[in-house]
């Protein structure tokens, strides 16, 4: 792909639409289609940081990833892993496009993607580990709760805890790609950036959460190919617009740190 010398909202959004469509089709072909095309109630609350994909909004029954690797051949497992690497590369490239709408950087977006994707992979593994450990802890303490509200309380604690973790490291991906930091250095930088931009960052974070919740509820409640494609377009456009604002906050916080 040729470099975009002066990326704009339109170019970043078109890249997000293109890559999300490619990843969705590859997922259905390589791993398998959704388990069901029926409507599913969805109350997922998340903040999409980096490349916005429709899969992140879907419930497990509507995702192609619900089919376990043990049901796939070796070749398909390898292809699925390569597809995930493609996502990480696209994620870093997309963040690079967002950054270059505000700043001229010494490297190209392609160079950023090639350097940053292993650190983004490590960050994804860290998030999975934290989610797994936190879920186990909450479930263990959940055994002490009795009554009809038990599941509601457990669910609320899980959501709030994981959202809190995501908020604390809100700028992790941006720091990794834009500042060219290692995963551990980016974690520390993310904490520092949040400290100097707390009110602004919290506002942008919850805006991302609300938009993702609304889109996730709609696409799962009225699930079907036309709705899926329509939501993919809307998600890419709206999330790109919101993340341009988040990227602006990121650079403003970085300037405050530098004095």
Number of C-alpha atoms within 10 A of each C-alpha: 4 5 10 14 12 12 16 17 16 12 15 25 25 16 18 26 22 14 20 22 17 13 18 18 15 16 21 14 12 18 23 16 19 19 14 13 14 13 15 19 13 18 14 18 21 21 24 20 21 22 26 26 24 25 19 15 29 23 19 16 18 22 22 22 18 15 16 10 14 8 10 15 11 11 10 15 17 14 16 19 12 12 17 15 16 14 19 23 22 23 25 29 26 27 27 25 28 29 24 20 17 15 13 11 13 7 11 16 25 20 13 23 21 15 18 24 23 16 21 23 16 14 20 13 12 13 15 12 12 14 16 11 11 16 18 12 12 16 15 11 10 16 10 8 14 9 6 8 10 13 14 10 14 17 16 10 16 18 16 12 16 18 18 12 14 17 20 20 19 25 25 25 25 24 25 27 29 24 15 16 19 18 22 14 14 23 20 13 21 24 16 18 26 22 14 16 17 14 11 14 23 15 11 17 22 16 14 21 16 14 19 25 18 15 20 25 21 20 27 23 15 16 19 16 11 11 15 17 15 12 20 24 20 15 24 23 19 15 23 26 16 19 24 20 14 23 20 17 19 25 18 14 22 20 12 12 14 6 6
